[in-house]
Amino acid sequence: MENLIDIILLGFLVMIAIAIIRLRDLFAIVILFGIYSFLTAVLFMDLDAVDVAFTEAAVGAGVTTVLMLSSLYLTSRWEAAPRHSSFLPLLVVIITGAVLVYSTLDAPLYGDPSAPVHQHVAPRYIQKGPTEVGMPNMVTAVLASYRGYDTFGETFVIFTAGLGVMLLLGIQKPHKPRPELNTIEDEIVLKVVVKLLIPLILLYGLYVQFHGDFGAGGGFQAGVIFATGFILYDLAFGEKEVRKVVPAHWLPRLAALGVLIYGGVGMISLLNNKPFLDYSALAHDPVHGQHLGVLLVELGVGITVFSVILLIFYVLANRRRQS
C-alpha cells in the first residue's frame, strides 16, 4: 500500500513539473511550485521522514511561496517568449536525466539494511545517541550535536544570504502604499481571522522551538513559523503596523545575534578545554550539558532564520510599494 501511495505521489509530482515547464503564467507557476512542495512533504511523511516533511511544508509550501509571490509583483505576470529554440536545453536535460537514472543502477535497493549508508555512522548514532545525547528525537541529536559544525555553517549561510539581499536591494522606511494595494487591508473579516490565528501561530512556533529535541521540529522550523506569523500580520494590517512590532533595523542585528549565540556556545566549550561545540562543557552532567547546548544553538538558529526571512520580505514589500 505504501508503495502505491509513493507511486501516485511521484506521478502527481511529474505532472506538476511538466505543467510548470509548459506554462507561461508566472503566477500559476508559483502556485504549482507550492503544491509541488506540499506533495513532496506528504511523500516525506509517507517515507517516515517527519522532520524533513515538516521543513518542506513550512519552507517550500509556506514561506517560499509568499516570497515568490512578492517577487512576482516586481515583474510581469507573463513569461516572455523564448528568443531561441528550446531544442538544445531539452536535449541537455534529457541526457543529464538519462545519466542520473543510469547511475542509480549501481545504488543499493531502497530500504536495504546492508546499504553503506546504514553501515557507517548511523548504527553508532542509534546505539550511542540515547546515552551520549539523551534526546528522543534522533534527527535533532544528529543535526545539533553530532553534526553541530555543519549546522553552524548552514546558519552562517542563511545569515550571509540575508545580508546579500539587504546589500543588493536595500531596506528603507516603508513608503505610503498606493490606494490599489489596500484591498487586503480593508477586509474586516480577514483582519478578525488573522487576529485569532497569529497568537496560535506564534504559540505553535514556541512549541516547535523548545520541543524539537522530543518531537519533530527545531530552530529552523520555528523561525519559519514565527516569520510566517509576522508576514501574515503585514498582509492583513500593513507594513507600517508590523514594523512597529519588529522594526526593520532590528533584523540584521537579530540575525547576527543568532549566529553569535551559536558560536558563543562553541567558545564556551573551548574556554573549558573542550572541543568546539562540545556541549558536555556546559554542565557537570554531560547529558544535561548536551540538552542545554542543543537548546541554545537551536535558539540561535531560530532567531537567525526568523530575522532573515522577515528581512527578505521587508525588502520585497518595500520594493513592491515603490513600484
Backbone bond lengths (Angstrom), bond angles and torsions (degrees), N, CA, C in turn:
res aa  C-N    CA-C-N  psi(-1)  N-CA   C-N-CA  omega(-1)  CA-C   N-CA-C  phi
1 M - - - 1.459 - - 1.530 111.10 -
2 E 1.351 115.84 -41.71 1.461 118.84 179.67 1.524 111.36 -63.70
3 N 1.336 116.28 -39.24 1.468 118.94 178.47 1.521 111.08 -63.34
4 L 1.334 117.01 -37.48 1.458 120.46 178.38 1.526 110.69 -64.31
5 I 1.342 116.37 -42.36 1.469 120.03 178.16 1.526 110.36 -62.67
6 D 1.336 116.46 -42.59 1.467 119.89 179.22 1.526 110.99 -61.70
7 I 1.325 116.80 -42.38 1.469 120.44 -179.26 1.527 110.53 -64.66
8 I 1.336 116.44 -41.90 1.470 119.87 179.15 1.528 110.50 -63.41
9 L 1.336 116.98 -45.23 1.463 120.16 179.66 1.527 111.31 -63.26
10 L 1.329 116.74 -43.08 1.465 119.72 177.85 1.526 111.08 -63.29
11 G 1.333 116.37 -36.12 1.464 119.19 176.66 1.517 111.95 -62.90
12 F 1.336 116.39 -43.46 1.464 119.81 176.82 1.528 111.00 -62.31
13 L 1.333 116.96 -40.42 1.464 120.24 179.83 1.525 111.01 -62.80
14 V 1.323 116.78 -40.77 1.466 120.15 178.62 1.526 110.38 -64.47
15 M 1.328 117.26 -43.65 1.469 120.31 179.90 1.526 111.16 -63.47
16 I 1.337 116.85 -40.82 1.466 119.70 178.80 1.524 110.30 -65.72
17 A 1.339 116.89 -40.90 1.463 119.99 179.01 1.527 111.03 -61.40
18 I 1.328 117.12 -42.23 1.469 120.33 178.30 1.525 110.48 -64.31
19 A 1.345 116.58 -41.26 1.465 119.94 178.74 1.526 111.19 -63.01
20 I 1.339 117.02 -39.66 1.467 120.35 178.88 1.526 110.73 -62.86
21 I 1.330 116.40 -39.96 1.467 120.00 179.50 1.524 111.30 -66.09
22 R 1.327 116.55 -37.43 1.462 120.60 -174.30 1.525 112.91 -80.46
23 L 1.324 118.07 -29.17 1.460 120.92 -173.59 1.525 111.78 -74.38
24 R 1.326 115.42 154.38 1.460 122.72 173.17 1.529 111.15 -117.23
25 D 1.333 116.77 -6.27 1.463 122.20 178.09 1.528 108.31 -84.01
26 L 1.334 117.33 107.36 1.459 121.04 -174.88 1.525 112.20 -66.45
27 F 1.334 117.26 -31.88 1.462 119.58 177.33 1.531 110.20 -63.48
28 A 1.323 116.37 -46.25 1.467 119.91 178.27 1.525 110.84 -63.36
29 I 1.324 117.05 -35.78 1.461 120.72 179.39 1.523 110.89 -64.64
30 V 1.340 116.97 -42.68 1.464 120.26 178.91 1.529 110.46 -62.19
31 I 1.328 116.88 -43.68 1.463 120.17 178.97 1.526 110.65 -63.14
32 L 1.324 116.81 -40.87 1.466 120.07 178.31 1.526 111.10 -65.47
33 F 1.330 117.10 -35.89 1.464 119.76 175.18 1.531 110.51 -61.12
34 G 1.343 116.64 -40.93 1.458 119.67 177.04 1.519 112.00 -62.72
35 I 1.342 116.55 -42.66 1.465 120.42 177.15 1.526 110.55 -64.25
36 Y 1.329 116.07 -40.08 1.470 120.74 178.22 1.530 110.41 -59.40
37 S 1.330 116.71 -44.99 1.465 120.23 179.71 1.523 111.23 -65.23
38 F 1.330 116.45 -39.18 1.465 119.31 179.47 1.529 110.94 -64.42
39 L 1.325 117.29 -44.28 1.466 119.91 178.10 1.527 111.08 -65.13
40 T 1.333 116.63 -34.73 1.463 119.69 175.74 1.525 110.79 -63.59
41 A 1.336 116.49 -39.89 1.464 120.06 176.50 1.526 110.98 -62.65
42 V 1.333 116.83 -40.28 1.466 120.29 177.00 1.526 110.33 -63.04
43 L 1.332 116.42 -40.24 1.466 120.49 178.21 1.527 110.74 -63.02
44 F 1.330 117.17 -42.46 1.464 120.52 177.32 1.533 111.00 -62.57
45 M 1.324 116.39 -38.40 1.463 119.61 177.26 1.519 110.52 -61.96
46 D 1.328 116.46 -42.31 1.460 119.98 179.78 1.523 111.41 -65.86
47 L 1.340 116.38 -25.75 1.465 120.96 177.68 1.530 111.85 -89.93
48 D 1.339 117.01 9.52 1.470 123.44 178.25 1.522 113.01 66.33
49 A 1.323 117.83 22.10 1.466 121.88 174.76 1.529 108.01 -98.30
50 V 1.337 116.17 74.65 1.461 120.92 -170.28 1.524 111.38 -66.87
51 D 1.330 117.25 -44.45 1.468 119.78 -178.53 1.526 111.44 -63.48
52 V 1.329 116.44 -40.71 1.464 119.84 178.44 1.525 110.27 -65.99
53 A 1.334 116.57 -40.61 1.465 120.41 178.28 1.526 110.64 -62.93
54 F 1.325 116.53 -40.65 1.463 121.49 178.74 1.528 110.35 -59.96
55 T 1.327 115.78 -46.98 1.460 120.33 -179.59 1.521 111.33 -64.72
56 E 1.323 117.22 -43.00 1.465 121.06 -179.66 1.525 111.15 -63.08
57 A 1.326 116.91 -41.42 1.462 120.03 -179.92 1.524 111.24 -67.29
58 A 1.342 116.56 -43.18 1.464 119.89 -177.00 1.524 111.82 -71.20
59 V 1.334 116.11 -43.46 1.468 120.16 -174.98 1.525 111.13 -87.36
60 G 1.335 116.47 -55.31 1.457 120.05 -174.08 1.513 113.55 -69.22
61 A 1.343 116.22 -54.75 1.465 119.79 -177.09 1.519 112.42 -81.32
62 G 1.321 117.66 -18.89 1.456 120.63 -175.27 1.508 114.11 -100.14
63 V 1.329 115.38 -92.12 1.462 119.45 -168.65 1.527 112.36 -69.63
64 T 1.331 118.65 -31.45 1.468 119.89 178.82 1.522 111.29 -63.38
65 T 1.328 116.71 -38.63 1.465 119.97 177.64 1.523 110.86 -62.20
66 V 1.329 116.80 -41.21 1.468 120.48 178.68 1.528 110.65 -64.14
67 L 1.326 117.04 -43.97 1.467 120.12 -179.63 1.528 111.38 -66.41
68 M 1.332 116.96 -36.97 1.465 119.60 178.03 1.525 111.11 -67.42
69 L 1.331 116.97 -38.29 1.463 119.65 176.46 1.529 110.71 -65.97
70 S 1.334 116.88 -37.63 1.465 119.99 176.75 1.525 110.78 -64.34
71 S 1.327 116.39 -39.84 1.466 119.85 177.30 1.522 111.00 -67.54
72 L 1.333 116.08 -35.20 1.460 120.27 -178.66 1.519 111.56 -63.06
73 Y 1.337 116.50 -29.87 1.457 119.80 -179.62 1.529 111.51 -65.93
74 L 1.335 117.01 -20.83 1.461 120.79 -178.50 1.520 112.58 -85.43
75 T 1.319 117.15 -3.91 1.454 119.97 -178.03 1.521 109.21 -135.22
76 S 1.305 116.70 -169.50 1.455 120.91 179.10 1.522 110.40 -81.57
77 R 1.322 116.04 152.41 1.462 119.98 178.75 1.516 111.47 -72.73
78 W 1.325 117.04 -26.93 1.461 120.73 -173.86 1.518 110.62 -105.61
79 E 1.309 115.42 134.60 1.462 121.29 177.76 1.522 109.77 -72.55
80 A 1.320 115.47 137.41 1.463 119.67 179.01 1.523 110.12 -67.52
81 A 1.313 115.38 147.45 1.468 120.04 179.29 1.524 109.65 -65.19
82 P 1.327 117.94 137.22 1.474 119.80 -179.93 1.519 111.72 -63.73
83 R 1.331 115.31 140.01 1.464 120.45 -179.15 1.523 112.21 -84.28
84 H 1.318 116.65 -19.56 1.459 120.51 -177.49 1.525 109.42 -120.37
85 S 1.299 115.25 164.59 1.459 120.84 178.98 1.529 109.98 -67.00
86 S 1.319 115.51 143.19 1.462 120.66 179.79 1.526 112.18 -89.41
87 F 1.329 117.71 7.58 1.465 120.09 -176.37 1.525 111.41 -65.12
88 L 1.339 117.30 -46.29 1.466 120.29 -177.42 1.531 111.89 -64.36
89 P 1.341 119.93 -48.21 1.471 118.56 175.97 1.527 112.69 -59.21
90 L 1.338 116.72 -38.80 1.462 119.92 178.77 1.520 110.73 -63.91
91 L 1.320 116.85 -40.28 1.463 120.63 178.86 1.524 110.96 -63.95
92 V 1.341 116.84 -41.90 1.467 120.71 178.59 1.528 110.70 -62.45
93 V 1.335 116.53 -42.48 1.463 120.46 179.79 1.526 110.80 -64.34
94 I 1.331 117.35 -42.41 1.466 120.79 -179.23 1.525 110.59 -64.23
95 I 1.325 116.87 -44.28 1.468 120.06 -179.95 1.530 110.52 -64.92
96 T 1.334 116.10 -44.66 1.473 119.38 179.07 1.524 111.03 -62.03
97 G 1.332 116.55 -43.74 1.457 119.86 178.29 1.515 112.51 -62.36
98 A 1.337 116.39 -39.97 1.468 119.84 178.97 1.525 110.92 -64.30
99 V 1.340 116.93 -40.08 1.471 120.24 178.38 1.529 110.50 -64.47
100 L 1.332 116.90 -41.70 1.464 120.08 179.82 1.530 111.10 -65.24
101 V 1.326 116.43 -42.43 1.465 119.41 178.35 1.527 110.39 -64.12
102 Y 1.333 116.72 -41.49 1.467 120.39 179.02 1.530 111.09 -62.75
103 S 1.334 116.52 -36.69 1.467 119.57 -178.89 1.522 111.95 -67.62
104 T 1.332 117.50 -24.68 1.464 119.39 179.65 1.526 112.26 -72.28
105 L 1.335 117.78 -14.00 1.464 119.77 -179.27 1.523 111.50 -65.51
106 D 1.342 117.13 -27.11 1.462 120.97 178.13 1.521 112.64 -89.07
107 A 1.314 117.31 -5.79 1.465 120.40 -179.31 1.525 110.09 -78.03
108 P 1.330 117.52 150.91 1.471 119.66 177.41 1.518 110.99 -66.97
109 L 1.307 116.76 158.91 1.449 121.52 179.18 1.525 110.53 -64.43
110 Y 1.319 115.27 150.40 1.464 120.34 179.52 1.528 109.95 -62.14
111 G 1.333 116.02 128.29 1.453 121.29 179.10 1.514 114.85 82.17
112 D 1.330 117.90 6.63 1.465 120.89 -179.47 1.531 109.35 -69.48
113 P 1.334 119.27 116.76 1.473 120.23 -178.04 1.520 113.57 -67.09
114 S 1.338 117.43 -18.02 1.462 119.93 179.48 1.522 112.73 -91.17
115 A 1.327 118.00 5.80 1.462 121.35 179.10 1.528 109.71 -63.69
116 P 1.338 118.03 147.91 1.472 120.48 -178.12 1.525 113.59 -55.58
117 V 1.343 117.46 -34.14 1.457 119.43 -177.85 1.526 111.36 -63.65
118 H 1.343 116.42 -25.88 1.464 120.22 179.84 1.526 112.63 -92.89
119 Q 1.327 117.40 -0.45 1.459 120.50 -176.83 1.526 112.91 -114.38
120 H 1.332 117.59 -0.17 1.468 120.27 -175.48 1.531 109.83 -94.10
121 V 1.325 117.62 -101.34 1.467 120.22 -177.49 1.521 112.65 -96.89
122 A 1.343 117.36 -14.16 1.464 119.35 -177.50 1.526 113.03 -58.02
123 P 1.349 119.75 -44.06 1.473 118.19 178.86 1.531 113.12 -59.83
124 R 1.333 116.26 -36.44 1.467 118.30 179.51 1.523 110.87 -68.08
125 Y 1.328 116.87 -41.82 1.462 119.42 177.40 1.525 110.75 -57.85
126 I 1.320 115.91 -43.98 1.461 120.32 -176.28 1.529 111.15 -69.94
127 Q 1.331 116.63 -40.81 1.463 120.26 -175.58 1.526 112.41 -79.99
128 K 1.335 116.97 -42.24 1.461 120.76 -174.69 1.527 113.72 -95.35
129 G 1.335 116.64 -18.82 1.458 119.76 -176.28 1.516 114.68 -55.43
130 P 1.339 119.01 -48.46 1.471 119.07 -178.72 1.521 114.03 -59.92
131 T 1.331 117.95 -31.71 1.469 119.79 -179.24 1.526 112.25 -90.30
132 E 1.340 118.04 -33.51 1.462 120.54 -178.14 1.524 112.38 -82.03
133 V 1.320 117.09 -38.56 1.464 121.23 -177.34 1.520 111.22 -108.30
134 G 1.324 116.65 -36.30 1.459 120.55 175.98 1.508 114.53 73.94
135 M 1.352 117.59 34.41 1.465 121.00 -179.03 1.518 110.05 -120.37
136 P 1.329 117.39 133.24 1.466 119.43 177.40 1.525 112.98 -64.90
137 N 1.340 117.29 -33.50 1.462 120.68 -179.16 1.525 108.84 -84.00
138 M 1.329 115.87 104.41 1.455 120.59 -176.99 1.524 111.64 -66.13
139 V 1.338 117.55 -31.40 1.466 120.52 -179.28 1.528 110.32 -63.20
140 T 1.336 116.64 -45.71 1.462 120.27 178.25 1.520 110.93 -64.22
141 A 1.334 116.99 -39.74 1.464 120.25 179.19 1.524 111.10 -60.98
142 V 1.329 116.87 -40.71 1.465 120.33 -178.79 1.525 110.86 -71.93
143 L 1.333 116.89 -48.64 1.466 120.40 -173.77 1.524 112.60 -71.19
144 A 1.321 117.14 -40.13 1.465 119.91 -173.73 1.519 113.36 -92.70
145 S 1.337 117.98 -21.05 1.459 119.84 -176.79 1.526 111.61 -115.36
146 Y 1.325 117.05 -67.62 1.458 119.75 -176.99 1.532 111.83 -62.13
147 R 1.326 116.50 -38.39 1.467 120.88 -179.81 1.523 110.37 -113.86
148 G 1.321 115.71 40.84 1.457 120.06 -178.90 1.516 113.37 -61.77
149 Y 1.350 117.35 -32.99 1.463 120.49 177.10 1.530 110.45 -60.07
150 D 1.334 116.13 -47.06 1.464 120.32 -178.04 1.525 111.02 -61.75
151 T 1.330 116.05 -45.18 1.460 119.59 -178.86 1.524 111.19 -65.50
152 F 1.329 117.00 -35.66 1.464 120.20 175.99 1.527 110.24 -62.67
153 G 1.329 116.40 -42.59 1.461 119.85 176.97 1.518 112.35 -63.23
154 E 1.332 117.02 -40.43 1.463 120.36 178.56 1.529 110.85 -64.96
155 T 1.324 116.71 -38.62 1.466 119.91 177.30 1.520 110.73 -63.51
156 F 1.320 116.26 -39.43 1.463 119.90 178.76 1.527 110.79 -67.77
157 V 1.334 117.15 -34.49 1.470 120.55 176.75 1.527 110.33 -63.74
158 I 1.335 117.04 -42.78 1.464 120.67 177.87 1.524 110.30 -61.67
159 F 1.328 116.53 -43.30 1.464 121.04 178.05 1.528 110.83 -60.87
160 T 1.323 116.79 -43.72 1.462 120.94 179.49 1.524 111.43 -64.71
161 A 1.336 116.79 -38.08 1.463 120.10 178.03 1.523 111.08 -62.16
162 G 1.327 116.56 -42.41 1.457 119.48 177.67 1.515 112.45 -62.45
163 L 1.327 116.65 -42.56 1.465 119.81 177.42 1.526 111.20 -63.83
164 G 1.341 116.22 -38.64 1.460 119.49 179.38 1.516 112.02 -62.30
165 V 1.335 116.89 -43.71 1.464 120.25 178.37 1.523 110.45 -63.60
166 M 1.326 116.58 -42.15 1.462 120.27 -178.89 1.526 111.14 -64.94
167 L 1.334 117.17 -40.35 1.461 120.25 -179.13 1.527 111.72 -71.16
168 L 1.334 116.99 -34.62 1.462 120.17 -178.29 1.524 112.36 -76.66
169 L 1.321 117.08 -43.59 1.460 120.91 -173.59 1.517 113.12 -104.67
170 G 1.339 116.88 -21.34 1.458 119.80 179.60 1.511 111.53 77.63
171 I 1.313 115.92 159.79 1.461 121.70 177.11 1.522 107.41 -137.75
172 Q 1.316 115.77 124.69 1.454 121.55 -173.79 1.517 109.54 -129.24
173 K 1.326 114.59 177.80 1.454 119.51 175.42 1.526 109.25 -67.07
174 P 1.329 117.33 145.15 1.461 119.30 -177.82 1.514 111.78 -64.38
175 H 1.320 115.40 134.75 1.454 120.49 176.49 1.523 109.78 -84.50
176 K 1.312 115.39 160.23 1.454 119.63 177.88 1.520 108.95 -65.61
177 P 1.330 118.24 122.78 1.458 119.86 -175.50 1.515 111.97 -69.09
178 R 1.310 115.31 151.06 1.448 120.31 176.67 1.526 109.73 -70.18
179 P 1.336 118.41 151.43 1.467 120.17 -176.45 1.514 113.36 -57.31
180 E 1.344 117.97 -36.12 1.454 119.03 -176.14 1.516 112.65 -72.55
181 L 1.330 118.32 -7.98 1.455 120.74 178.54 1.523 112.47 -91.66
182 N 1.325 118.17 2.35 1.452 121.22 -174.51 1.523 113.64 -94.40
183 T 1.315 118.38 8.89 1.458 120.32 -174.07 1.522 111.54 -62.45
184 I 1.326 117.90 -41.27 1.462 120.39 -179.78 1.519 110.31 -70.67
185 E 1.331 116.77 -42.43 1.458 120.31 -175.96 1.525 112.21 -67.49
186 D 1.334 118.96 -18.85 1.455 121.98 -179.56 1.524 112.76 -88.70
187 E 1.318 118.00 -2.45 1.461 121.23 -179.07 1.530 109.47 -82.12
188 I 1.335 116.74 108.02 1.464 121.36 -177.12 1.523 111.01 -66.62
189 V 1.333 116.48 -43.49 1.462 119.90 -178.69 1.527 110.27 -61.07
190 L 1.331 116.21 -42.22 1.462 120.26 179.35 1.524 110.88 -61.35
191 K 1.330 116.61 -41.68 1.463 119.52 179.88 1.524 111.56 -62.85
192 V 1.324 116.45 -40.77 1.470 119.88 179.79 1.524 110.29 -64.56
193 V 1.333 116.41 -44.21 1.465 120.19 -179.99 1.526 110.73 -63.83
194 V 1.336 116.21 -41.51 1.465 120.13 -180.00 1.523 110.83 -64.11
195 K 1.334 117.01 -40.02 1.465 119.95 178.14 1.524 111.51 -61.13
196 L 1.326 116.41 -33.06 1.460 119.87 178.00 1.527 111.98 -77.16
197 L 1.332 116.73 -33.05 1.460 120.45 -174.43 1.524 113.03 -81.36
198 I 1.329 117.28 -37.80 1.465 119.82 -172.17 1.530 112.51 -59.41
199 P 1.346 120.74 -45.81 1.475 117.95 177.10 1.524 112.85 -59.21
200 L 1.331 116.80 -37.84 1.464 119.81 178.74 1.526 111.11 -67.36
201 I 1.340 116.51 -39.19 1.465 120.17 179.04 1.524 110.66 -63.53
202 L 1.335 116.45 -46.59 1.461 119.95 -178.99 1.526 111.39 -67.37
203 L 1.335 116.63 -37.86 1.464 119.58 177.52 1.526 110.62 -64.48
204 Y 1.324 116.21 -41.18 1.461 119.45 177.51 1.527 110.71 -65.79
205 G 1.341 116.49 -35.70 1.459 119.58 176.09 1.524 111.82 -61.13
206 L 1.336 116.79 -41.34 1.467 120.17 176.53 1.528 111.08 -63.66
207 Y 1.323 115.95 -40.25 1.471 119.73 178.50 1.524 110.60 -61.51
208 V 1.326 116.46 -46.13 1.466 120.38 -179.79 1.526 110.46 -64.48
209 Q 1.344 116.75 -37.63 1.459 120.89 -178.51 1.524 111.79 -63.44
210 F 1.316 116.78 -48.03 1.464 120.26 -171.41 1.525 113.31 -100.67
211 H 1.325 116.95 4.26 1.466 119.97 177.85 1.522 110.97 -117.46
212 G 1.344 116.77 9.14 1.451 119.82 -176.05 1.511 114.42 -66.74
213 D 1.348 117.57 -22.07 1.461 118.57 178.79 1.523 112.29 -82.30
214 F 1.329 117.55 -9.25 1.466 121.00 178.21 1.527 112.64 -111.70
215 G 1.316 117.81 -23.12 1.459 121.65 -179.83 1.509 110.27 -144.97
216 A 1.329 115.72 -173.43 1.461 120.43 -179.76 1.526 109.89 -64.23
217 G 1.311 115.83 137.44 1.457 119.94 178.44 1.511 111.53 133.15
218 G 1.322 115.63 -164.19 1.454 121.91 -177.14 1.516 110.09 145.81
219 G 1.322 115.67 -168.59 1.451 120.60 -175.12 1.515 113.92 -64.84
220 F 1.324 117.35 -39.13 1.464 119.85 -177.30 1.525 110.63 -64.42
221 Q 1.330 116.41 -51.07 1.459 119.47 -179.63 1.522 111.38 -64.34
222 A 1.335 117.08 -39.32 1.463 120.04 -179.84 1.523 111.40 -64.74
223 G 1.337 117.22 -40.30 1.455 119.98 177.82 1.516 112.22 -61.55
224 V 1.327 116.42 -40.22 1.468 120.59 177.90 1.524 110.57 -64.92
225 I 1.334 117.11 -42.96 1.469 120.59 -178.96 1.526 110.52 -64.32
226 F 1.327 117.33 -43.73 1.462 120.46 178.35 1.529 110.86 -61.37
227 A 1.330 116.64 -45.55 1.462 119.85 179.12 1.523 111.01 -62.09
228 T 1.326 117.22 -38.40 1.463 120.87 178.41 1.523 111.08 -61.51
229 G 1.336 117.04 -39.38 1.459 120.04 178.04 1.519 112.36 -61.24
230 F 1.325 117.17 -43.31 1.464 120.23 -179.74 1.528 111.59 -73.14
231 I 1.328 117.33 -32.91 1.464 119.83 175.51 1.526 110.00 -64.86
232 L 1.326 116.64 -41.23 1.466 120.28 176.38 1.524 110.71 -62.08
233 Y 1.322 116.62 -39.31 1.468 121.19 176.71 1.527 110.55 -61.89
234 D 1.328 116.35 -40.64 1.465 121.01 178.19 1.521 111.13 -63.53
235 L 1.325 116.99 -45.36 1.459 120.47 -177.08 1.523 111.81 -64.77
236 A 1.327 117.13 -32.33 1.461 120.45 -176.42 1.523 112.72 -88.14
237 F 1.334 117.57 -37.19 1.462 120.51 -172.15 1.528 113.82 -115.28
238 G 1.317 117.57 -7.15 1.453 119.80 177.08 1.516 112.87 101.03
239 E 1.325 114.74 153.48 1.465 120.67 -176.44 1.520 112.01 -65.43
240 K 1.329 117.01 -33.96 1.462 119.93 -178.53 1.517 111.05 -62.02
241 E 1.328 116.72 -39.21 1.464 120.37 -178.62 1.522 111.74 -69.95
242 V 1.333 116.93 -43.36 1.458 118.86 -177.18 1.524 110.93 -69.87
243 R 1.343 117.36 -28.97 1.464 119.24 178.71 1.521 111.87 -73.81
244 K 1.327 117.59 -16.76 1.458 119.23 171.63 1.526 110.78 -68.87
245 V 1.325 116.06 -31.63 1.466 120.99 179.82 1.522 110.72 -82.58
246 V 1.335 116.39 -47.81 1.471 121.71 179.32 1.526 107.73 -127.77
247 P 1.331 118.60 92.39 1.472 120.37 178.59 1.524 111.41 -61.26
248 A 1.317 115.27 149.40 1.462 120.03 -176.06 1.523 112.05 -62.86
249 H 1.343 117.42 -35.77 1.464 118.95 -176.81 1.526 112.30 -71.46
250 W 1.330 117.90 -11.63 1.462 120.37 175.07 1.524 112.03 -74.30
251 L 1.323 116.51 -32.08 1.463 120.31 -166.59 1.526 113.75 -63.96
252 P 1.354 120.49 -46.54 1.477 117.54 176.40 1.522 112.48 -60.13
253 R 1.325 116.78 -36.21 1.466 119.98 179.30 1.530 111.03 -68.82
254 L 1.340 116.24 -39.77 1.463 119.33 177.72 1.530 111.08 -65.48
255 A 1.339 116.22 -40.49 1.466 119.39 178.36 1.526 110.72 -61.20
256 A 1.340 115.86 -43.00 1.467 119.53 177.71 1.524 111.00 -66.31
257 L 1.339 116.80 -36.21 1.463 120.28 179.05 1.527 111.03 -61.61
258 G 1.335 116.53 -41.21 1.459 119.42 178.75 1.518 112.32 -60.86
259 V 1.340 116.36 -43.31 1.465 120.14 177.98 1.526 110.49 -65.18
260 L 1.340 116.86 -39.77 1.466 120.41 179.96 1.528 111.47 -66.28
261 I 1.328 117.35 -36.58 1.467 119.46 176.96 1.522 109.94 -61.70
262 Y 1.332 115.69 -45.97 1.464 119.84 179.85 1.531 110.45 -62.08
263 G 1.337 116.15 -51.29 1.458 119.26 -179.74 1.514 112.70 -66.32
264 G 1.356 116.94 -31.63 1.459 119.94 179.21 1.517 112.65 -64.00
265 V 1.339 116.42 -34.51 1.468 119.59 176.28 1.527 109.90 -62.03
266 G 1.339 115.69 -40.81 1.459 119.02 177.50 1.518 112.45 -65.63
267 M 1.335 117.21 -37.38 1.464 120.36 179.03 1.525 111.00 -66.60
268 I 1.331 117.06 -37.48 1.469 119.61 176.50 1.523 110.19 -61.59
269 S 1.326 116.35 -38.89 1.469 119.87 177.51 1.523 110.62 -61.75
270 L 1.338 116.88 -43.49 1.462 119.91 179.73 1.523 111.57 -64.56
271 L 1.329 116.52 -39.87 1.467 119.92 -179.77 1.523 112.01 -66.35
272 N 1.325 116.74 -21.60 1.462 121.01 177.15 1.526 112.17 -98.41
273 N 1.352 115.40 22.31 1.471 121.61 176.64 1.526 112.50 60.08
274 K 1.322 115.72 36.45 1.456 122.00 176.19 1.526 108.83 -119.60
275 P 1.327 117.76 160.99 1.469 119.32 175.57 1.528 111.26 -61.35
276 F 1.315 115.16 157.40 1.462 121.26 179.39 1.527 110.02 -58.60
277 L 1.341 116.53 130.31 1.460 124.71 -179.13 1.529 112.47 64.74
278 D 1.325 116.98 28.54 1.466 121.12 170.66 1.526 107.32 -89.67
279 Y 1.324 115.96 100.32 1.460 120.66 -171.21 1.524 113.39 -70.65
280 S 1.310 118.07 -12.29 1.465 119.53 178.96 1.522 111.55 -63.49
281 A 1.347 117.21 -17.09 1.464 120.75 178.94 1.520 112.58 -76.78
282 L 1.327 118.00 -8.16 1.462 120.72 -174.82 1.522 113.12 -87.26
283 A 1.328 118.00 -11.10 1.465 120.74 -178.83 1.520 108.76 -154.65
284 H 1.341 115.57 162.55 1.462 119.75 178.73 1.523 110.88 -67.05
285 D 1.320 116.93 -36.84 1.460 121.29 176.09 1.529 108.16 -88.53
286 P 1.336 119.12 119.18 1.469 120.40 -177.66 1.526 113.57 -56.54
287 V 1.339 117.30 -37.43 1.468 119.59 -179.57 1.526 110.49 -67.40
288 H 1.336 117.19 -41.09 1.462 120.05 176.09 1.530 110.47 -63.35
289 G 1.330 116.05 -37.88 1.457 119.40 176.07 1.515 112.12 -62.62
290 Q 1.334 116.62 -38.36 1.461 120.32 177.02 1.525 110.95 -62.21
291 H 1.322 116.85 -44.98 1.465 120.31 179.73 1.527 110.84 -62.05
292 L 1.330 116.89 -44.70 1.459 120.32 -179.58 1.521 110.98 -65.70
293 G 1.332 116.89 -42.34 1.461 120.10 -180.00 1.516 112.31 -63.72
294 V 1.337 116.53 -45.04 1.463 119.94 179.15 1.526 110.40 -63.61
295 L 1.332 116.70 -39.78 1.468 120.21 178.10 1.527 110.86 -59.71
296 L 1.331 117.50 -43.55 1.466 121.14 -177.18 1.528 111.88 -71.08
297 V 1.330 117.00 -44.79 1.465 118.05 -177.63 1.525 110.86 -69.37
298 E 1.337 117.41 -35.38 1.467 119.26 176.37 1.525 110.60 -66.29
299 L 1.332 116.89 -34.19 1.459 120.04 175.16 1.524 110.54 -63.67
300 G 1.334 116.54 -42.26 1.457 119.70 176.93 1.515 112.33 -62.13
301 V 1.332 116.53 -42.11 1.469 120.15 177.93 1.523 110.27 -62.11
302 G 1.333 116.78 -45.15 1.462 120.38 -178.86 1.516 112.42 -61.20
303 I 1.333 117.43 -43.32 1.468 120.92 179.98 1.529 110.52 -63.71
304 T 1.328 116.82 -43.74 1.465 119.97 -178.77 1.521 111.60 -65.90
305 V 1.323 117.17 -45.76 1.467 120.44 -179.00 1.526 110.56 -63.16
306 F 1.325 117.00 -45.79 1.463 120.70 178.27 1.525 111.04 -57.86
307 S 1.318 116.73 -47.13 1.464 120.93 -175.85 1.521 111.51 -65.69
308 V 1.326 117.26 -43.10 1.467 120.43 -176.81 1.525 110.92 -67.93
309 I 1.329 117.64 -43.87 1.466 119.87 -179.21 1.522 110.69 -64.34
310 L 1.329 116.96 -44.68 1.462 119.42 179.47 1.525 110.96 -67.69
311 L 1.325 117.32 -34.57 1.462 120.82 176.75 1.528 110.92 -62.76
312 I 1.322 116.88 -45.38 1.468 120.24 178.78 1.523 110.43 -62.03
313 F 1.332 116.68 -40.64 1.468 119.12 179.08 1.527 110.70 -65.36
314 Y 1.321 117.63 -41.56 1.464 120.47 177.46 1.528 110.77 -58.12
315 V 1.327 116.30 -44.98 1.464 120.24 -178.73 1.521 110.57 -62.43
316 L 1.329 116.79 -46.63 1.464 120.06 -179.39 1.524 111.22 -66.53
317 A 1.334 117.10 -40.22 1.462 120.11 179.31 1.520 110.98 -64.89
318 N 1.322 116.87 -38.37 1.459 120.23 179.09 1.524 110.94 -65.73
319 R 1.328 116.39 -40.79 1.464 120.41 176.75 1.525 110.70 -65.02
320 R 1.333 115.61 -38.14 1.470 119.61 -179.39 1.517 110.58 -63.26
321 R 1.317 117.34 -40.29 1.458 120.40 -178.08 1.520 112.28 -74.67
322 Q 1.334 116.93 -21.92 1.460 119.57 176.60 1.520 111.99 -79.78
323 S 1.348 116.52 -24.52 1.465 120.13 -174.75 1.520 111.19 -74.63
